[in-house]
């Protein structure tokens, strides 16, 4: 039996439920402004910190089946019979896993800039920098920033990571995410979810950032096979963090999709 995980979450607005799942090293705060915009259009938006991220509990096991089971149990705990699910990157794979395993709990699905395939790595440098930053013994945020800047160079990535930094009562800092477990589980985070026969037949929207390499032309056949009732939309002038790069365009496309009465 899946132990009940008390996931940290935040509820905005009222109406049909929409659950939003962040990506690797993320947290619900990343989605607050988008969440507010969607809630303003008559939805109850539930922002969730997945396990080992944000303010949710640290655990000893991390893969998509448990992340999806966490979410299914979270919905039952909160009397949410069925919800629209929006997932970005790693959160998109959790959303796909949930749709495969618990399709009766998913109304419409929005997958943001990720495909159901195994990805090559790319975060190794980030894990190494986080590990070596030794934040518990640093007294100054700027020192940590400079340390990461020397190693990672990309300021947007560093600012995103630093949202995870919190002060410890006894001095120094700590990370909100359970990075040792995430690093240990990295291969399963990169991996494909479900099996070759997995599919989800309800309406699904894939959103790609035009500058992002995460979804390529070759992925469309597989997307259609596993998500026969899906379409892919591309947001111009956006990278992997589509919702941060083009929030208005992103929100408009998502709301249009959620409000469509598609006959299925």
C-alpha positions in Angstrom: 0.0 0.0 0.0 1.3 3.4 -0.9 2.0 5.4 2.3 0.0 8.6 2.4 2.3 11.5 1.5 1.2 14.9 2.8 2.1 17.0 -0.2 2.5 20.7 0.4 0.0 22.6 -1.8 -1.8 25.8 -2.3 -5.3 26.3 -3.6 -6.4 29.3 -5.7 -9.9 30.2 -6.8 -12.9 27.9 -7.2 -14.5 25.8 -10.0 -13.4 22.7 -11.8 -10.0 21.5 -10.3 -6.7 22.0 -12.2 -3.6 20.5 -10.6 -0.2 22.0 -11.6 3.0 20.0 -11.3 6.5 21.7 -11.4 9.7 20.3 -12.9 13.0 19.1 -11.5 14.5 21.4 -8.8 11.2 23.3 -9.0 8.4 24.1 -6.5 4.8 25.3 -6.6 6.0 29.0 -6.3 7.3 28.7 -9.9 3.6 28.5 -11.0 1.9 31.0 -8.7 1.4 33.8 -11.3 0.1 31.4 -14.0 -2.0 29.7 -11.4 -3.7 33.0 -10.4 -4.4 33.8 -14.1 -6.1 30.4 -14.6 -8.0 30.6 -11.3 -9.3 34.0 -12.3 -11.1 32.3 -15.3 -13.2 30.2 -13.0 -11.0 27.2 -12.0 -9.9 25.9 -8.7 -6.1 25.7 -9.2 -4.1 23.4 -6.9 -0.4 24.0 -7.0 1.6 21.1 -5.6 5.1 20.5 -4.4 6.0 17.0 -5.5 7.9 14.8 -3.0 11.5 15.8 -2.2 10.8 19.3 -3.6 9.7 22.6 -2.0 8.0 22.1 1.3 6.9 18.5 0.7 8.5 15.7 2.7 11.9 14.3 1.9 11.7 10.6 1.1 14.0 7.7 0.2 12.5 6.7 -3.1 11.9 8.8 -6.2 10.5 7.6 -9.5 7.4 8.3 -11.7 5.2 5.5 -10.4 5.5 6.8 -6.8 5.1 10.4 -7.9 1.9 9.5 -9.7 0.7 7.4 -6.7 1.4 10.4 -4.4 -0.8 12.5 -6.6 -3.6 9.9 -6.9 -3.7 9.6 -3.1 -3.5 13.4 -2.7 -6.6 13.8 -4.9 -8.5 11.2 -2.9 -7.5 12.8 0.4 -8.8 16.1 -0.9 -12.0 14.7 -2.3 -11.0 15.6 -5.9 -12.7 12.9 -8.0 -11.2 14.1 -11.3 -9.0 17.0 -12.3 -7.3 18.7 -15.3 -3.6 18.1 -14.9 -0.9 20.5 -16.1 2.7 19.2 -15.8 6.0 20.8 -16.8 9.1 18.8 -17.7 9.5 16.2 -14.9 6.0 17.1 -13.7 4.8 16.4 -17.3 6.1 12.8 -16.9 4.4 12.5 -13.5 1.2 13.7 -15.2 1.6 11.2 -18.1 2.2 8.4 -15.6 -0.9 9.4 -13.7 -2.9 9.4 -16.9 -1.7 5.9 -17.8 -2.2 4.5 -14.3 -5.3 6.3 -13.1 -7.0 7.6 -16.2 -10.3 7.8 -14.4 -8.9 10.6 -12.3 -7.7 12.7 -15.2 -10.0 15.0 -17.2 -7.8 16.9 -19.6 -4.0 16.7 -19.7 -1.6 19.5 -20.5 2.0 18.5 -21.0 4.5 21.3 -21.1 7.7 20.9 -23.1 8.4 17.2 -22.5 7.9 14.0 -24.4 7.5 10.5 -23.2 10.9 9.2 -24.0 14.2 8.6 -22.2 16.4 11.8 -22.4 20.2 12.0 -22.3 21.4 13.8 -19.2 22.2 17.4 -19.0 21.9 18.3 -15.3 25.1 16.6 -14.2 26.9 20.0 -13.9 24.0 21.4 -11.8 24.1 18.4 -9.4 27.9 18.8 -9.0 27.7 22.5 -8.4 24.9 22.1 -5.8 26.8 19.4 -4.0 30.1 21.4 -4.0 28.5 24.7 -3.0 28.4 23.4 0.6 25.7 25.9 1.5 25.4 24.8 5.1 28.8 26.5 5.8 28.1 29.7 3.8 26.8 32.8 5.6 26.1 34.9 2.5 23.7 34.4 -0.4 25.9 36.4 -2.7 28.9 34.1 -2.0 26.7 31.1 -3.0 25.5 33.0 -6.1 29.1 33.7 -7.2 30.2 30.1 -6.6 27.4 28.8 -8.8 28.0 31.5 -11.4 31.6 30.4 -11.8 30.4 26.9 -12.5 27.1 27.2 -14.3 27.4 30.6 -16.0 23.7 30.8 -17.0 22.1 33.4 -14.7 18.5 32.2 -15.3 19.3 28.7 -14.1 21.1 30.0 -11.1 18.2 32.3 -10.0 15.9 29.3 -10.5 18.1 27.1 -8.2 18.5 29.8 -5.6 14.7 29.9 -5.0 15.5 26.6 -3.2 17.9 28.2 -0.8 16.6 28.7 2.7 18.3 30.0 5.8 18.9 27.6 8.7 18.1 28.6 12.2 21.6 27.8 13.4 23.2 29.8 10.6 24.2 28.9 7.0 21.8 27.7 4.4 20.0 24.5 3.2 18.3 23.4 0.0 14.6 22.9 0.0 15.0 20.0 -2.5 16.4 16.6 -1.5 19.3 16.8 -4.0 21.2 13.7 -2.9 18.1 11.6 -3.6 17.4 13.4 -6.9 21.0 12.9 -8.1 20.8 9.2 -7.1 17.4 8.9 -8.9 18.5 10.9 -12.0 18.4 8.0 -14.5 14.8 7.2 -13.5 13.9 11.0 -13.8 15.3 10.9 -17.4 13.5 7.7 -18.3 10.3 7.0 -20.2 7.1 6.3 -18.3 4.6 3.5 -18.7 5.1 0.8 -21.3 4.9 0.6 -25.0 1.2 -0.2 -24.8 0.4 2.7 -22.4 -2.1 5.2 -23.8 -4.5 8.0 -22.6 -7.5 8.7 -24.8 -8.9 11.9 -23.3 -8.1 15.4 -24.7 -4.4 16.2 -24.3 -2.4 19.4 -25.2 1.4 19.2 -25.7 3.0 22.7 -25.4 6.4 23.1 -26.9 8.8 26.1 -26.5 10.0 27.0 -30.0 13.6 27.3 -28.8 13.5 24.1 -26.7 15.0 20.8 -27.9 12.8 18.7 -25.6 10.2 17.9 -28.2 11.4 17.3 -31.7 9.6 16.6 -35.0 10.3 12.9 -34.7 8.4 12.7 -31.4 5.0 13.5 -32.9 4.3 9.9 -34.1 4.9 8.5 -30.6 2.8 11.3 -29.0 -0.1 10.4 -31.4 0.2 6.7 -30.6 0.1 7.1 -26.8 -2.2 10.2 -26.8 -4.5 9.7 -29.8 -6.7 12.6 -28.7 -3.8 15.1 -28.5 -2.5 18.1 -30.4 0.8 19.9 -30.2 1.1 23.7 -30.1 4.3 25.6 -30.3 4.9 28.9 -28.4 7.2 31.2 -30.3 10.1 33.0 -28.5 10.0 30.5 -25.6 12.6 28.0 -24.3 12.0 25.0 -22.0 10.4 27.3 -19.3 7.6 28.2 -21.7 5.3 29.5 -19.0 8.0 31.9 -17.7 9.2 33.0 -21.1 5.7 33.7 -22.6 3.2 33.7 -19.8 0.4 35.5 -21.6 0.5 33.3 -24.7 1.0 30.2 -22.6 -2.0 31.0 -20.4 -4.2 31.9 -23.4 -3.5 28.5 -25.1 -4.1 26.5 -22.0 -7.4 28.3 -21.1 -8.6 27.9 -24.6 -7.9 24.1 -24.4 -9.5 23.7 -20.9 -12.6 25.6 -22.0 -13.2 23.7 -25.2 -16.1 21.2 -25.0 -14.5 18.4 -26.9 -16.7 15.5 -27.4 -14.9 12.3 -26.4 
